[in-house]
Amino acid sequence: MDHVAVGPLDLAARVDDALAVQALAFGLSDEETAVRRHIVLRHFACPGARALGATTPDGRLVGFVYGMPNDRAHWWSTVVEPYLRSASLDHWLDNSFTITELHVHPAYQHRGIGRSLLTRLTDEAREPRSILSAIDTESPARRLYRSLGYHDLARRVLFPSAPTPYAVMGAPLPLRRL
Ligand SMILES: CC(C)(COP(=O)(O)OP(=O)(O)OC[C@H]1O[C@@H](n2cnc3c(N)ncnc32)[C@H](O)[C@@H]1OP(=O)(O)O)[C@@H](O)C(=O)NCCC(=O)NCCS
């Protein structure tokens, strides 16, 4: 975390910087980045949407997280709802804060920035729980989420836009501290 500060992020103003981090961390083509740009701007206009950024002293964005209160009418929620409902877990979609994206520049990973972004964003949520989706494989993201108290609500969830299956995870708030 040395020299990197976590604080509120105006995602509308810094969308291109955020997507540059996401492209490096997660892998996005130019075409995917252009599509994401519209989606991020639309998300950030949703009621209750909030973002935090991790910034170097010279103002470079090296990580970000954003999310919003879950709305069953949102596309993400409509995709995961049948999976959760079939396991009688769809109450997780109500009174829940959704983490939409979390990415840290590869050169700044493993310093606790991801953990700090996620705990600080959810600490400010009014909802008693949080949900998210992550690629359904063992990954640093899945390990981080589990260590913070997220557990699997559904596996092998298929989003129409993505070839890889996702896991949906949920955690009570505030997130678990080590
Ligand atoms: C997931 C992601 C955001 C995590 O960010 P991060 O800043 O590396 O997260 P943290 O540093 O808080 O934790 C990651 C690991 O570093 C370890 N760590 C934290 N501080 C550390 C330190 N000072 N020294 C050594 N290791 C440390 C954590 O214990 C954790 O270990 P684990 O992988 O064994 O669980 C990042 O890996 C990423 O951007 N991945 C690609 C994009 C992605 O998958 N995003 C999520 C989409 S669902």
The ligand as a Gaussian input file, in Angstrom:
#p B3LYP/6-31G(d) Opt

LIG

0 1
 C       -8.486000      -9.587000      -7.655000
 C       -7.576000      -8.386000      -7.509000
 C       -8.396000      -7.117000      -7.672000
 C       -6.942000      -8.402000      -6.128000
 O       -6.172000      -7.203000      -5.969000
 P       -4.894000      -7.146000      -5.015000
 O       -4.616000      -5.699000      -4.767000
 O       -3.800000      -7.979000      -5.530000
 O       -5.505000      -7.817000      -3.683000
 P       -4.810000      -7.958000      -2.274000
 O       -3.378000      -7.497000      -2.348000
 O       -5.694000      -7.303000      -1.276000
 O       -4.875000      -9.537000      -2.040000
 C       -4.317000     -10.409000      -2.988000
 C       -3.293000     -11.346000      -2.335000
 O       -2.156000     -10.600000      -1.915000
 C       -1.864000     -10.943000      -0.554000
 N       -1.227000      -9.762000       0.068000
 C       -1.836000      -8.639000       0.493000
 N       -0.946000      -7.800000       1.024000
 C        0.260000      -8.409000       0.898000
 C        1.575000      -8.023000       1.234000
 N        1.838000      -6.861000       1.813000
 N        2.577000      -8.884000       0.937000
 C        2.329000     -10.060000       0.350000
 N        1.091000     -10.483000      -0.007000
 C        0.084000      -9.663000       0.272000
 C       -3.217000     -11.265000       0.005000
 O       -3.109000     -12.042000       1.182000
 C       -3.808000     -12.044000      -1.114000
 O       -3.233000     -13.354000      -1.103000
 P       -3.954000     -14.639000      -1.703000
 O       -4.022000     -14.441000      -3.199000
 O       -3.100000     -15.762000      -1.303000
 O       -5.320000     -14.652000      -1.067000
 C       -6.429000      -8.429000      -8.568000
 O       -5.789000      -9.685000      -8.476000
 C       -6.899000      -8.219000      -9.984000
 O       -7.100000      -7.073000     -10.418000
 N       -7.082000      -9.338000     -10.731000
 C       -7.453000      -9.290000     -12.113000
 C       -8.834000      -8.732000     -12.310000
 C       -9.871000      -9.528000     -11.580000
 O       -9.866000     -10.754000     -11.560000
 N      -10.799000      -8.779000     -10.956000
 C      -11.881000      -9.352000     -10.253000
 C      -12.970000      -9.651000     -11.236000
 S      -14.243000     -10.572000     -10.441000

